[in-house]
Amino acid sequence: MSIDNVASAKANSNIEQPFAALGLKPDEYERIKEILGRRPTSSELAMYSVMWSEHCSYKSSKVHLRQFGSKVPANDSMLVGIGENAGVVDIGDGWAVTFKVESHNHPSYVEPYQGAATGVGGIVRDIISMGARPVAVMDPLRFGAPDHPDTRRVVNGIVAGIGGYGNCLGLPNIGGELIFDPSYQGNPLVNALCVGTMKHEDIHLAKASGVGNAVILYGARTGGDGIGGVSVLASETFDADGPAKRPSVQVGDPFMEKLLIECTLEVLHAGLVEGIQDLGGAGISCATSELASNGEGGMHVWLDRVLLRDSTLSPEEILMSESQERMCAVVEPNKVDAFLDVCRKWDIEAVVIGEVNSSGRLTVDWHGEQIVDVPPRSVAHDGPVYERPLARPTWMDARQADAPTPERLARPTTAAQVRETLLLMVAAPNLASKTWVTSQYDRYVRGNTVLAQPEDSGMIRVDEVTGRGIAVSTDCNARFAALDPYRGAQLAFAESYRNVAITGARPLAVTNCLNFGSPEDAGVMWQFEQAVTGLADACLDMGTPVTGGNVSFYNQTGDVAIHPTPVIGVLGVIGDVANRTGMEWKTAGESIYVLGVTRDELAGSEWAHEIHGHLGGLPPVLDLNVEKALAEVLIQGSQDGVLSAAHDVADGGLAQAFIEMALRADRGATISIPANIDPFVFMWSESASRAVVVVPEHHEQALASLCSGHGVVATRVGSVDDSSELIFSGVYGESVKATIDELRSTSEAVLPALFG
Amino acid sequence: MSSRIGVVTFPGSLDDRDAIRAVTLAGAEAVSLWHADATLQGVDAVVLPGGFSYGDYLRCGAIARFAPVMEPLIKAARDGMPVLGICNGFQILCESHLLPGALTRNDHLHFICRDQRLQITNTTSAWTSNFDMNQEIVVPLKNGEGGFVADERTLDQLEGEGRVIARYLEVNPNGSRRDIAGICNEAGNVVGLMPHPEHAVEALTGPTVDGLGFFTSVLKSLVDNGKVLA
């Protein structure tokens, strides 16, 4: 077997190389030759091809994502910003938090269980590599039409994969999203969020500093899984009659990941590590080139030392393998033995594969032959950057003009029709109880979960002595983004911000997972640019920096892209989790208020989608000053103990908010619809910046002054009853009633009937 | 002198911190025990916590049963030391033959996490003496392989001897025979429980604080048996 080494690349410069099959464009291949002053070896070609892929290099999105760096609010609490594995935020008392959301969309469609499982595994390793202990996960999920025959396969596999991995890892799953829309039929979205905590002094960064330091690869052995296009190259180079393409979806082992968490935190806390990096996409190529270019700039790797699951792997495959549960650490020579001792304690295999040097080059040897000699920055950071063409799609005008007016979409106009609509909406898959999914996830492990689904945010106690904690929410109504991507992204951010404030936590930082179609489509690229700009503008305005995120392009089948889906995660801090506000209205006689203004805004609403299958018009208006004022009332109300319950108003409008609160409490209420608003609009409009709050009588005055102080409109709409009926009065002259039992059985039956 | 209660950490144990917290809140001193050390460090009782020891490979609890720490533990349990196995700990106790029966895949084939209503049906075991007979409690349940099975004779014997310590109420969440949620050995010092009382010890984070009763029970029984001074 002959190896294509650097010497032969110099000597034999004009052989034909399969760059196109590896996804590189001719000009990209030419640039590699220019950088190296010769043709690349097959190993170098493999490294460049994966590191310059859209997934690793952000080549189409980079020019737009710069806005998150340039529009940074003045008073931010960022300790580590964009560019590291995950951003780090100061939450006070010497505590820091890191959080990030990533996509694992394509693998999860091909192999739902392993795709989703390894999505959780990957984001958890990002958090560990910052030096943080992972404390919770969340999973925003989007699927095709609920009644499509393939949806069942995808839903069951993905939910089982998230549970199978996360439960075995010992991380509470505290929330997420579950949304169905035909636009995701061939492109389900699996986004995974992880949050971790640490003391300030424990923050670690991915860099290889200190000449002479050892580079240690530890964790699972390297196997042939997750090798995408590189198998093309391998079969070109070696035995063309060999096995067909290796499986390109990775297989996860959560038990190994649990050991990796404990082992990594132990070596970090023992001060044995100079730099650390997880192995995710592009495996060893990514880890070594990023560590080297962030540090002294030079590194040598003996690739034949890598422990293998499959001894037949070629060096190109080893460089590219995306085998899971591996980490790479940079360790001072006199600490290597202590490092390896900790690995042994946790039954983890580890081997020194390289050394930091001052050569300015990343060099890789394979059994004495040099197969890679590159400037590491050229692989890790200096990939191509594209200013893709963008153009507002021509169909936008027609879509925005198609507003859901009463003439266009029939609305209920009698009490009987309202009741009928109410029961249809409760049974809408996007609004129905998510218990069938969340009951497959452990939300209790570690004993610090204060709030979890179906609450508006997940909340975790960080400090068991002081009660300091964090709240996290992820949101996105992609239909709003489809109607107007700029405002849609802002509405997604506003909802997430509100969901954090509802619990009493103060929003502090933002992460995002930007799921879009093909960047080679000018219309998609325009949606992307609009969404990024909308989010960056809103974050600047609201004082919450973007600390990191992820872009997933090519979520489309043929010419049909998914709805632009910028999933926004907001993290907030609360001084004492004992002060949190939940959504359960517990006490009969307490007053129910709607905060904010309800307008005739049904475009992109769940009602338009579920009842009419309609998507058109302009999404709800958003005034960020109003959103901020509402948040202040909610946070202050929680701190002062004024609010006994609060709930966000979003998908399904006020009707759905009241129903969810009643179901949570197993207790009814009477809602009197104000005379100055159409009952249908009151119930199902999805106007932004609204919340339902519940207050005891002796706090009504305090709420009134809080709201007037911040300029928030508060309308008393009813009271909590000692009953098992939800009653809406003033519905076109009559009352509409539904029992809690009827609402619960309808809501809880939906997902088991579809997927159970 | 407070009681010292050991909590074993195996590779893949997940609820060890929670068990330590529960033991501490109940008023005992928690002692971390490591699977690879063949010593119990002189503790008065031991909790085998929930999780996925050794990744549940081969069979839940089948590998943990051979860990070095299990040797002194099995001997101490036979000599009367109180031992509580929660979820994966219950599976390990069955694999160790300290308790009869086995835990199998949930009948509905899904992992399930829910707030579970239980009825306490034994108030003489080391871990249930602080409850009232037939007391109803709510604690979290979370398992993928929690269906308790045994042959009919063993089930009859467990029931006849009052060794079923808790039963599922309202919903049988995993297909356990005769709604059995937990059992004890003949002497009553070894208890296996599928639900998780260590997750119901604080109002802030649990559905109730009913779980504390298991941990205060063992403190009481240690005092009653003269193991620890009151």
Interface residues (C-beta under 8 A of the other chain):
Chain A: A160 G163 G164 N167 C168 L169 G170 D253 P254 F255 M256 K258 L259 W346 D347 T438 S439 Q440 Y441 D442 R443 Y444 V445 R446 G447 N448 T449 V450 R461 E464 V577 A578
Chain B: P11 G12 L14 D15 R17 D18 R21 G50 G51 F52 Y54 G55 D56 Y57 H110 F111 I112 C113 R114 P140 K142 G144 H196 E198 H199 V201 E202 L204 T205 G206
